[in-house]
Amino acid sequence: MRVFKEVTDPSVLSKRSSIKGKTVREAQKTFRITHVDQIVEAGTYLRVHVHPKRFPRCYDIDWNSRIIAVTESHVVLDKPAGTSVGGTTDNIEESCATFASRALGLTTPLRTTHQIDNCTEGCVVLARTQEYCSIFHRKIREKKVKKLYLALTTAPLPVGIMTHYMRPINIAPRLVSEDFITGWYLCQLEVMECKKVPWPDATVGKAYSIEDCGWPSRDYAYECKIKLLTGRTHQVRAQLAACGAPIVGDSMYMPAAIAQLSSPGLNPFGKCQKEYASDDDKEMAVIEWISQHGMEPSVAIGLQACHISWDDGECCYEARSPWWRCKCNVGSGV
């Protein structure tokens, strides 16, 4: 940080040719080097990612088969699980936006309009222009975009609206509480239907690297159709796990749900939460609860963004059947 402040000091920036036509604030913004012939001024602060997060599954996908629709303004993609929508800070190459652009032969790269988790599959809208990207962002803010999910859960869920409040810390795992807590974000979803289905076939599970998280009963799972009413990161995963019905293969949230089965008071924000003598005791309980969670899944979990629509249904798109209904393998380009 000391070096960054030195090289971005206004007195230093003012001597560079790149400052012309820009405010100091604009000149201090970071940017990506994306071309081999791009010039970088002497003294520029550089950050090099020598061990970027990789997404090897991008190379196994038949991307043309994942395109749902192509219009003048946008492209709708059936995102494969185990891939990033728009890339990460250290890897924008291995992303859905990049590979879909290449598959379609586009000279202008597609732009990300919204996100779904890397381990989630399903409908994603990519903008063809910056103008439409802004238009779609506005539709989301104005709650004009309808999103439906299919979730394969380990236990049944009651039909109806589910409400939680999410801790406002941008770090996984996301903690949720059924009780209102000042400053925490409202999370709401509606379980529209829930039906009993067979637990995923072992061959399909292996093909998608579905992790065995130790759930005690694996004869049946439950396929739930969910309408997202608010859009928080990990919202569906965190809310369902908090209700004792974690998503199949969710190696982050399922271990904590299993731990809570054997020790109901373990979750300091759960139904059986304990009374704590002090704030320090409560904080220690929170740290212990976080430690019960696992790592992010490597490829897929039982979650699909199955439907997306906007403009009162004028634009309406559906994903293919979710992976748990398929008799296929990853290597075939699914």
N, C-alpha and C positions, 0 to 999 in steps of 0.2 A: 504493500500500500504506500510505503514511503517513496519507492521508486516511481509508482504511478502518479503520485501527487507532484513529484519533481518534473516529470516529463510532460504533464498536462497543465502546468502552471501557466496562467495567461501570458506572463512575460516571455515564456519559452515558445508558446504557440504562436505568438504574434510575429515571430521571426520566420515562420514557415510559409511557403508558398500556398500550401493547402488551406490556410486560414482565409484566403481571399474569398469574399462573398459569404462568409459564415460568421455566426456569432461564436463567442468563446464556448458557450454551452454546446453548440452543434459540433464544434471542432473536438470537444472532449469525448464525444460519443464513440464507442467501440464499433468496429465493422469487421466483416470477414474478408480474408484474402481468398478469392474463389477462382482466380485465373493465374496461370504461370507467368504471364507477361505484365501482371499488375505491379506498379511502382510503389515502393514503400520508402518514405523519407527517412533519412538518417535521424536517429534519436527517437523513432517511433516505438512506443511500448508494445511489445509482442507477447502473446500467450500461445504456446505451442502444445497441442494435446498429443503426447507421444503414446498414450495408451487409451485410445478412444473406446467408448462402449460400442460393441459390434452387433450387427443384426444379420447373421449369416443366412437366415431364412429367406431374405430378399432374393437370393440367387436360386432358390428352389421353386419359386412361384411362377406360374404361367399368368403373367400380369394382364394379358389381353382378356383372359377368361374371367378376370375379376372386375372388369369394367361393367357397371350397370347401365350407365347413360352418359352420353356426350352431347352437350349443347354449346351454343355460342358463348354462354357466360360461365358454365361450370361443368365439372365432371363428377359423377357419383361413382365411388369405388366401394366394392365389397372387400374391406380391409382384411387381410389374413392375420390371424393371431401370431404373436411373436415378431411383429414389425412395429416400427414407429411411424406415426402419421406424417409428421413434418421434420423428423430428425431430432437430434439432441444437441446440446451446446457443443459437444466435441465430435459430432458426426451428423452432417446434413446430407452426406452421400447416400448412405443406406437407409432410405426412407421411402414411404409410399408415394409421396409427392414426386420424388426424383424418378423412381422406377415406372410409375404410371405415365409420367411425361414422356419417357423414352419409349414405352410400349406404344403410345399414340403418335410418336414421331413429332411431338410439339417442339417448336423452336423456343417458345417462351415457357419457362417452367411453371407448373401448377402451384397455386398458393394454398396454404392451410387456412381453413375457416373455423375449424373447431377440432377438438381432440377427443380420442377415446384411448383407454389404457393400451399399452403395448400387448398385454395378454388377452385383450378383448378383440373379437372379430366383428365385422359388420359394416353398415352404411357410414360412409364418410363423404362429405362434400368438399371438393377442391375447386377453388376459383381459378378461372382462366385469366382474369385481369385483377389489378389492384382495386379497381372501381367496384367490381362485384364482390370482392373480398370485404370491402367496407359495408356494402349493402347487406350481405349475409350476416355480418357481425351485428348490424342494427336490428335485423329480424330476430336474432337470438336475444338481444337485450330487451326487445319489446315482447318477448315470449310468443312469437309468431311461428316458431319452429317446433314441431311435435316429434318427439323421439320415443320409440317403443323398444324395449329390450326383452330378450328371452334369457332367463337365468335358470341354470340347472343347479338346484340346491340339494343339500343333504337331508333336509327335513321340510315338512309342509309349512306353508305360510297362509295365514288368513287373508281372504279377499278384503280389500279396502285400503284406505290411505294410511301410510306409515310415516310418522314424524319423529325426527331426531334433531339434535343440535351438534354441529361439528366444531371441534376445537380449532381456533383460527391460527394454526401453526402449519406452515407449508412444508411439512416433513412427514413421510410415511413411517409407521402406519397412522392413518387418520382416526382419531378418537372421537366417538360420538356418545351422546347422552340422551336419554329419553326425557330428562328434566330440562327445563329452560335454564340456561346459564348466560348471564350478561356477556355480550361480546362474541358469543359463539354463533356460527352460521346456521340458519334454518335449512334443514334437509327434508324434502318430502318426495315420496314416490307413491304410486298407486299400484297395488297388486290387483290385476284385472282378472286373472284366472290362475289356478294352480292344479296341475294334474300329475298323478303318479305314473312314473315311467321306469323302465329297466335302468339299472346302473350302467354306465357306458361300457361297451365291449372292450375287453383287455387289449385287443389288437389295435383298435382305434385309439384308445388311451395311450398306448405306447407310441404310436405314430405321431401324436401331438404332444408328447412328453408331459402328459398329465401326471402331476406329482401325487404320490400316495402319502397323504398327510395324516394317516392313521385314524380316519373316521371309523367309529366302532361298528356301524351297520352299513353294508354296501350291497344289499340285495336290490334296493330300489332307490331312485332319486326322484326329484319333483321338478317338473318343468313349469316355470312361472312366467306369465306375460306381465311385464311391468311398464307402466307409463311414468316417465321421469318428469316430475313437476319442478324440481330445481336441479341445477347442474353443477354439483361439486365434484372435485377430484376424488376418485375411489368411493363415491357416495353409495352406489348400489352394493358394492362389496362390503363396505363397513356397516351399512344399515342391516343387511341380511345376516351378517355374522353376529351383530349385536342382538338379533332376535333368536339366536340359536340355530340358524339355518344357513351356515356359510356355503359359498359356491364351491362346487366340485373342482378340485385341483388348485384352489386358492391357498398356496403355501404361505402367504403372509397372514391372512386373517383366520384360517381354519385352526391352526395350533392354539391360538388364544381362545377360540370358541370351545375347543376340546378341554382346555385347562379350566374353563369356567364351568363345564359340566361337572367336573369332579370337585371344584371348589367355588361354589356360587358367589361368595363374597369377594372373589379375587378382583373383579372389575369394579374400580372405584366409581364408575358412572353407570353401573348396571342396576337392575331391579333389586338385587340383594346387597346393594352397597352398604358398607359398614359406616359407623359413626367414628370420626377420627378426633383424637384429643387435641391436635394442633394442625396448623397448615403444613408444617414440616412432615408430619406423619402422612398427611394426604399426598404430599408430593412424592414421598417414598413409595406409596402405594401406586401412584401413577407410573413411576419408573419401573416398578415390578410388573405392572400390567403391560407396559410397552415391551418388556423383555420376553413376554410370552408369545409375541408375534414372530413370524418367520420371515424369510427372504421373499423378494418378489418372484413370481413364477417365471420359469425360463421360456416357455412358449405360450401355451393356451390354458384358459380356465373355462368353466361352463357359463360364459357370458357372451351374448351377441347383441349388437345394435341392429335389430331385425327390420326396423322401419324408420324412415324419416320423411317428413312432409312439411310444406310451408305454403303460404299464400292460399289458406283455406282449402288445402288439398289439391290445388292446381298442379303443384309439383309434389309427386308422391312416389317413393321408391322403396323396394323391398330387397332384403338380402336373400341369398340362397339358403338352403337348409343348414342349420348349425352343425358343427363338426360331430356332435354326439349322435346325430341321426345318420351319419355317413358310414359307408363301408369302403374306406379308401385309406391311402397313406400319404404322408407329407411329401415323400420323394417323387410322387406323380405330379407335383405341381399344383396341389390343392391350395 
